[in-house]
Amino acid sequence: MKTYLINHLRIPGDIPNDAGLTYLEQVEATVAPFGGRWLAQGSADVVEGAWPGSVVLMEFPSRDAATSWYNSPAYQAILPLRLKNAISDLILIDQIPEDFTIKGFASEVRRAIRGS
């Protein structure tokens, strides 16, 4: 099952500094061995609420691949460049099964509430 990484990214001044650019120049090489790839990156059109900054959406072949990348020595070596030069809310979320429906999910919640 695929896992997606979502990064709500805020860069002070909206333009990466030298350290931030160094991170960007190196991060792709740390992701490749784990099968990660970028699906979307940039500003978003906010339809409801607030979303200051931009978004990064990545895909990994599995949760294990995503966490292995994040914890890898190669990524941990450059991670301080991002942490010291940007504000990020980073999450991992697994792909839903092919047969998933939101109506079915609601039914499961109702069953759980009823205790049956």
DAVEN-V89344 format. One record per backbone hydrogen bond with DSSP energy under -0.5 kcal/mol. CO is the residue of the C=O (numbers start at 0). NH is the residue of the N-H. E is the energy in kcal/mol with one decimal. If there is no record, write none. Layout:
CO_NH_E ; CO_NH_E
This chain:
1_94_-3.3 ; 2_59_-2.9 ; 3_5_-0.5 ; 3_92_-2.4 ; 4_57_-2.6 ; 5_7_-0.5 ; 5_90_-2.5 ; 6_8_-1.0 ; 6_55_-1.8 ; 7_88_-1.5 ; 8_53_-3.2 ; 9_11_-0.6 ; 9_86_-3.2 ; 10_13_-3.1 ; 11_14_-0.6 ; 16_20_-2.5 ; 17_21_-2.1 ; 18_22_-2.2 ; 19_23_-2.2 ; 20_24_-2.3 ; 21_25_-1.2 ; 22_25_-0.8 ; 22_26_-2.4 ; 23_27_-0.6 ; 25_28_-0.5 ; 25_29_-0.8 ; 26_29_-0.8 ; 26_30_-1.3 ; 27_31_-2.0 ; 28_32_-0.6 ; 30_33_-2.0 ; 30_35_-1.5 ; 31_34_-1.9 ; 33_60_-0.5 ; 36_58_-2.7 ; 39_56_-3.1 ; 41_54_-2.7 ; 43_45_-0.8 ; 44_46_-0.6 ; 52_43_-0.5 ; 53_8_-2.2 ; 54_41_-2.1 ; 55_6_-2.4 ; 56_38_-3.4 ; 56_39_-1.8 ; 57_4_-2.0 ; 58_36_-1.9 ; 59_2_-2.1 ; 61_65_-2.0 ; 62_66_-2.8 ; 63_67_-2.5 ; 64_68_-2.3 ; 65_69_-2.4 ; 66_70_-2.3 ; 67_71_-0.6 ; 68_71_-1.3 ; 71_75_-2.8 ; 72_76_-1.7 ; 73_77_-0.8 ; 74_77_-0.9 ; 74_78_-1.9 ; 75_79_-0.6 ; 77_80_-1.6 ; 77_81_-0.8 ; 78_81_-1.0 ; 78_82_-2.4 ; 79_83_-2.3 ; 81_84_-1.0 ; 81_85_-1.3 ; 85_87_-0.5 ; 86_9_-2.9 ; 87_89_-0.6 ; 88_7_-2.5 ; 88_90_-0.5 ; 90_5_-2.4 ; 92_3_-3.5 ; 96_99_-1.9 ; 100_104_-1.9 ; 101_105_-2.3 ; 102_106_-2.1 ; 103_107_-2.2 ; 104_108_-2.2 ; 105_109_-2.5 ; 106_110_-2.5 ; 107_111_-2.3 ; 108_112_-2.5 ; 109_113_-2.2 ; 110_114_-1.2 ; 110_115_-2.1
